[in-house]
Amino acid sequence: MTLRTVRRGTQSLGILLGIFGATGIGMTHLIFPGLHCYACPLAITVCPIGLMQNLIISGTVPFYFLGAVAAYGLLLGRGWCGWFCPFGTVNDLLSFRKVRFVRALSPLKLLVLVGTGVAAWRLADTWFCKLCPAGSLTASLPYLGLGVAEVNAPFLLHMATLAAVVGGMVLVSRFWCRYLCPMGGLLSLFNRVSFFGLRLRGERCTECGLCTRSCPMGIEPHRKINSADCIKCGECVGSCPTTALSIGFSLPGARGRDPLRSAGSPPRADGVPPRQ
């Protein structure tokens, strides 16, 4: 069984649990580890970004939210984006153009995250939810089909944001995940210290560039290994002809968790390439 097949299975599980409420146990207070609309008709879990906004509006100390996010982040980091998030799976299905990552735009997702929090604090409303393309796809459209929603200004606003984001996904692979997802921004803070991640055997790497060409995020996996923009999907692992890259669970700081050293950079005393 290939790594991609396993990942498709976990992505399917994310869709079943996040969108279709496959457990049949009804609504819970569990926080979903990805972008997810709890207004989805069959949802059983809570949207982390929606919960964050409501906690800010109510002035509640978010112990549960912070604990859950820290647990998810330390376990997989942005691996949730590549292996479980339903909206990330939509991004995957539309990843037709694997273009290079624009590094200058990387902070945008953190700006969206901070802006979402500031808007909730200053305006006392969940403004991100009114624009969220995941909500457009999994809540607005289903409720319209069920005859509950109607075509009005809020609905059209949702459709406009969804159309813009889908257009971006078609033109740039993983467009939403790369630049705009606030949940991705939140999980990226844990990416280098999470237990799940890529490992590189520098002595096997020939710098052929095949991992870069296969990466849906458009980064150089061997030089940006486990960076904030890596979703740990493992596409680079399958494309590496020398098996220099691998993916799995290991302790942060373990051998192979550092990127390939730049030309001219001496190795450390233990032979591990220095951290960039």
Backbone torsions as a table, in degrees:
resi	resn	phi	psi	omega
1	MET	NA	128.3	-177.2
2	THR	-79.9	160.9	178.9
3	LEU	-60.3	-38.8	-179.5
4	ARG	-65.1	-37.7	178.4
5	THR	-63.8	-43.1	177.3
6	VAL	-61.6	-42.2	-178.7
7	ARG	-66.1	-38.8	176.6
8	ARG	-62.5	-34.3	177.7
9	GLY	-66.7	-43.9	179.0
10	THR	-70.0	-33.5	175.5
11	GLN	-65.5	-40.0	176.9
12	SER	-63.1	-39.2	177.1
13	LEU	-63.3	-40.1	177.3
14	GLY	-61.0	-39.8	177.7
15	ILE	-66.9	-44.3	-178.9
16	LEU	-62.8	-41.9	-178.0
17	LEU	-80.2	-38.5	-174.1
18	GLY	-81.7	-36.7	-173.4
19	ILE	-107.7	-39.2	-173.3
20	PHE	-102.6	3.0	175.8
21	GLY	52.1	50.4	-170.5
22	ALA	-61.4	-21.4	-178.1
23	THR	-73.2	-25.5	179.6
24	GLY	70.3	19.2	-176.8
25	ILE	-96.1	1.5	-179.8
26	GLY	85.0	178.9	-176.0
27	MET	-64.0	135.0	177.5
28	THR	-118.9	178.3	175.0
29	HIS	-105.7	19.8	177.6
30	LEU	-75.7	138.1	178.8
31	ILE	-86.5	129.6	-179.2
32	PHE	-78.6	136.7	-177.1
33	PRO	-85.8	44.3	179.6
34	GLY	-170.9	177.8	177.6
35	LEU	-73.7	124.4	-168.3
36	HIS	-159.6	134.7	-179.0
37	CYS	-97.0	118.7	-180.0
38	TYR	-77.7	-1.7	172.3
39	ALA	-85.5	-5.3	175.2
40	CYS	-55.9	133.9	-173.2
41	PRO	-51.4	-34.4	-176.7
42	LEU	-108.8	12.7	-177.0
43	ALA	-64.7	142.7	177.0
44	ILE	-122.5	-3.2	-178.2
45	THR	-123.3	168.3	-173.9
46	VAL	-98.4	139.3	175.4
47	CYS	-73.5	125.5	-178.5
48	PRO	-63.4	-37.7	-178.5
49	ILE	-73.9	-38.5	175.5
50	GLY	-63.6	-42.2	178.4
51	LEU	-63.8	-42.8	178.4
52	MET	-56.3	-44.5	179.5
53	GLN	-63.3	-44.5	-179.1
54	ASN	-66.0	-35.8	177.2
55	LEU	-66.4	-39.1	177.9
56	ILE	-65.6	-43.6	-179.0
57	ILE	-63.2	-40.6	-177.7
58	SER	-82.5	-10.9	-179.1
59	GLY	72.5	24.0	-178.8
60	THR	-84.8	137.2	175.2
61	VAL	-69.1	119.7	-168.8
62	PRO	-87.1	59.4	-178.1
63	PHE	-61.7	-46.3	-178.1
64	TYR	-64.2	-45.2	-179.5
65	PHE	-60.9	-49.3	-178.1
66	LEU	-64.7	-39.5	178.9
67	GLY	-64.7	-43.2	-179.4
68	ALA	-66.5	-44.3	179.8
69	VAL	-63.4	-41.7	178.4
70	ALA	-63.0	-40.9	179.2
71	ALA	-64.3	-46.4	178.3
72	TYR	-62.7	-44.4	-178.0
73	GLY	-63.6	-42.9	-179.5
74	LEU	-70.7	-28.0	-179.7
75	LEU	-74.2	-57.3	-174.8
76	LEU	-121.0	-16.6	-172.3
77	GLY	61.4	-134.3	178.1
78	ARG	-79.3	6.9	172.6
79	GLY	-59.9	-27.5	175.5
80	TRP	-61.2	-35.5	-179.9
81	CYS	-65.5	-40.5	-176.1
82	GLY	-85.5	-21.2	-171.8
83	TRP	-118.6	-13.2	-170.0
84	PHE	-140.9	-34.4	-172.8
85	CYS	-63.0	123.6	-180.0
86	PRO	-60.5	-40.7	-179.9
87	PHE	-72.6	-28.0	171.5
88	GLY	-63.8	-35.6	177.4
89	THR	-65.3	-39.0	175.3
90	VAL	-60.1	-43.4	175.9
91	ASN	-57.6	-42.6	179.5
92	ASP	-60.3	-44.7	-176.4
93	LEU	-65.2	-23.1	-179.2
94	LEU	-106.0	15.3	-177.9
95	SER	-81.6	74.9	-178.7
96	PHE	-89.3	-29.9	-175.4
97	ARG	-120.5	104.6	179.5
98	LYS	-90.8	88.5	-179.1
99	VAL	-98.4	164.9	-177.6
100	ARG	-66.8	146.4	179.4
101	PHE	-71.4	135.0	176.3
102	VAL	-92.7	102.2	-171.4
103	ARG	-61.9	-32.2	-178.5
104	ALA	-63.6	-22.4	-178.8
105	LEU	-91.8	-4.5	-177.2
106	SER	-56.4	-40.1	-179.0
107	PRO	-68.9	-8.1	-176.1
108	LEU	-57.8	-41.3	-177.2
109	LYS	-65.1	-33.2	175.7
110	LEU	-72.1	-34.3	175.8
111	LEU	-66.3	-38.6	176.2
112	VAL	-63.0	-42.5	179.0
113	LEU	-61.6	-48.8	179.8
114	VAL	-66.0	-42.2	178.8
115	GLY	-62.0	-36.0	176.6
116	THR	-62.5	-44.1	178.8
117	GLY	-66.5	-42.2	179.9
118	VAL	-65.5	-40.9	178.6
119	ALA	-63.2	-40.5	177.8
120	ALA	-63.6	-39.4	-178.7
121	TRP	-70.7	-46.3	-174.0
122	ARG	-81.5	-33.9	-174.3
123	LEU	-105.2	-6.8	178.9
124	ALA	52.6	45.1	179.4
125	ASP	-153.3	155.7	-179.1
126	THR	-89.8	72.6	-173.4
127	TRP	-66.7	-33.1	179.1
128	PHE	-62.0	-37.8	179.9
129	CYS	-62.8	-29.0	-180.0
130	LYS	-75.8	-12.8	-178.2
131	LEU	-118.8	-12.1	-171.1
132	CYS	-59.9	122.1	179.9
133	PRO	-68.1	-27.8	176.4
134	ALA	-65.9	-38.8	175.8
135	GLY	-66.7	-36.7	177.4
136	SER	-59.6	-43.9	-174.9
137	LEU	-76.8	-40.9	-171.6
138	THR	-102.5	-5.6	178.8
139	ALA	-126.7	-55.8	-176.7
140	SER	-60.5	-51.2	-178.4
141	LEU	-66.2	-44.9	176.5
142	PRO	-60.0	-41.1	-179.9
143	TYR	-68.5	-31.9	174.5
144	LEU	-64.9	-43.4	178.5
145	GLY	-63.9	-31.7	178.9
146	LEU	-81.6	-5.7	179.9
147	GLY	82.2	11.5	-179.6
148	VAL	-88.6	-45.3	179.0
149	ALA	-86.4	161.3	176.2
150	GLU	-131.2	160.3	-179.2
151	VAL	-78.9	100.8	178.5
152	ASN	-134.5	-171.9	-176.1
153	ALA	-60.6	-47.2	178.0
154	PRO	-60.8	-39.1	179.2
155	PHE	-64.4	-44.5	-180.0
156	LEU	-65.2	-34.3	176.2
157	LEU	-63.9	-42.5	176.8
158	HIS	-61.4	-42.4	-178.9
159	MET	-67.3	-33.9	179.1
160	ALA	-66.6	-43.8	179.0
161	THR	-67.6	-38.2	178.4
162	LEU	-63.3	-44.8	-179.6
163	ALA	-62.6	-41.4	-179.9
164	ALA	-64.6	-43.2	-178.3
165	VAL	-69.8	-41.6	178.0
166	VAL	-62.8	-39.8	175.5
167	GLY	-59.6	-42.0	176.6
168	GLY	-63.3	-39.0	179.0
169	MET	-63.2	-39.4	-178.8
170	VAL	-68.0	-37.5	-177.9
171	LEU	-80.8	-32.3	-177.1
172	VAL	-135.3	119.4	-178.8
173	SER	-59.1	136.3	-179.8
174	ARG	54.6	38.1	-176.7
175	PHE	-54.9	-49.1	-178.5
176	TRP	-64.5	-44.1	-178.8
177	CYS	-65.5	-36.5	-178.4
178	ARG	-65.2	-49.0	-163.0
179	TYR	-120.1	-23.0	-167.1
180	LEU	-122.8	-18.6	-171.3
181	CYS	-71.7	118.1	178.9
182	PRO	-68.3	-31.4	176.9
183	MET	-68.3	-38.2	174.7
184	GLY	-62.5	-38.9	176.8
185	GLY	-63.4	-40.2	180.0
186	LEU	-66.0	-46.5	-179.4
187	LEU	-69.8	-25.8	-178.8
188	SER	-64.4	-23.1	179.1
189	LEU	-64.9	-20.9	-177.9
190	PHE	-105.8	1.2	-166.8
191	ASN	-61.4	-39.6	-178.1
192	ARG	-77.5	-21.4	-176.0
193	VAL	-107.5	4.1	179.4
194	SER	-76.1	157.8	-178.0
195	PHE	-74.7	-25.4	-179.3
196	PHE	-96.1	132.5	179.4
197	GLY	-179.2	179.1	177.7
198	LEU	-82.9	152.4	172.9
199	ARG	-131.9	144.0	-175.3
200	LEU	-124.3	129.9	171.2
201	ARG	-98.7	95.9	-172.4
202	GLY	-58.1	-32.1	-178.3
203	GLU	-69.0	-18.7	178.8
204	ARG	-93.8	-16.6	-174.9
205	CYS	-75.1	125.6	178.4
206	THR	-101.0	1.3	-177.9
207	GLU	55.5	42.6	-179.4
208	CYS	-73.4	-22.1	177.8
209	GLY	88.6	1.2	-179.5
210	LEU	-66.3	-33.9	178.5
211	CYS	-65.8	-37.7	179.1
212	THR	-66.0	-41.7	-179.2
213	ARG	-68.1	-26.9	-178.9
214	SER	-88.5	-13.9	-173.6
215	CYS	-72.3	119.7	179.9
216	PRO	-69.4	-18.1	177.8
217	MET	-89.6	-6.8	175.7
218	GLY	74.0	22.0	178.7
219	ILE	-102.2	173.5	174.4
220	GLU	-97.0	98.5	-173.6
221	PRO	-56.3	-37.2	-177.9
222	HIS	-72.2	-22.4	178.3
223	ARG	-106.3	-14.6	179.1
224	LYS	-124.2	36.2	-174.4
225	ILE	-60.6	127.2	179.5
226	ASN	58.0	26.2	176.7
227	SER	-72.3	173.8	-178.2
228	ALA	-62.5	-19.4	-177.8
229	ASP	-99.9	2.6	178.8
230	CYS	-91.0	127.3	179.0
231	ILE	-96.9	6.9	172.8
232	LYS	55.1	38.1	-177.7
233	CYS	-75.4	-23.1	178.0
234	GLY	86.9	4.9	178.0
235	GLU	-59.8	-36.0	179.5
236	CYS	-66.4	-33.2	-179.4
237	VAL	-63.4	-45.0	-179.4
238	GLY	-68.9	-23.8	-176.9
239	SER	-91.4	-10.9	-175.1
240	CYS	-76.1	116.9	-176.5
241	PRO	-75.4	-15.2	-177.7
242	THR	-108.6	7.7	-177.5
243	THR	51.8	38.1	177.3
244	ALA	-73.8	-27.3	-178.4
245	LEU	-104.6	141.6	174.2
246	SER	-142.6	167.3	-177.9
247	ILE	-140.7	144.8	-179.5
248	GLY	163.7	-164.5	-178.7
249	PHE	-95.9	135.7	176.5
250	SER	-160.8	167.0	179.3
251	LEU	-74.3	139.7	174.4
252	PRO	-56.1	136.6	-178.2
253	GLY	87.9	-1.2	179.4
254	ALA	-67.8	159.8	179.4
255	ARG	-56.4	131.8	178.5
256	GLY	95.4	-3.9	-179.4
257	ARG	-88.0	-2.1	178.5
258	ASP	-95.5	152.8	177.0
259	PRO	-72.4	163.4	176.5
260	LEU	-61.6	137.2	-177.4
261	ARG	-68.2	151.9	175.5
262	SER	-69.5	158.3	179.1
263	ALA	-59.0	130.2	178.5
264	GLY	92.4	-8.4	179.0
265	SER	-84.7	125.0	-178.7
266	PRO	-72.4	148.4	176.0
267	PRO	-71.8	160.8	175.9
268	ARG	-72.0	169.4	-176.9
269	ALA	-59.6	-30.5	-178.6
270	ASP	-88.4	4.7	177.5
271	GLY	87.2	-1.4	179.9
272	VAL	-86.4	132.9	179.3
273	PRO	-57.7	142.9	-179.1
274	PRO	-68.4	152.0	178.9
275	ARG	-73.4	135.7	178.5
276	GLN	-88.8	NA	NA
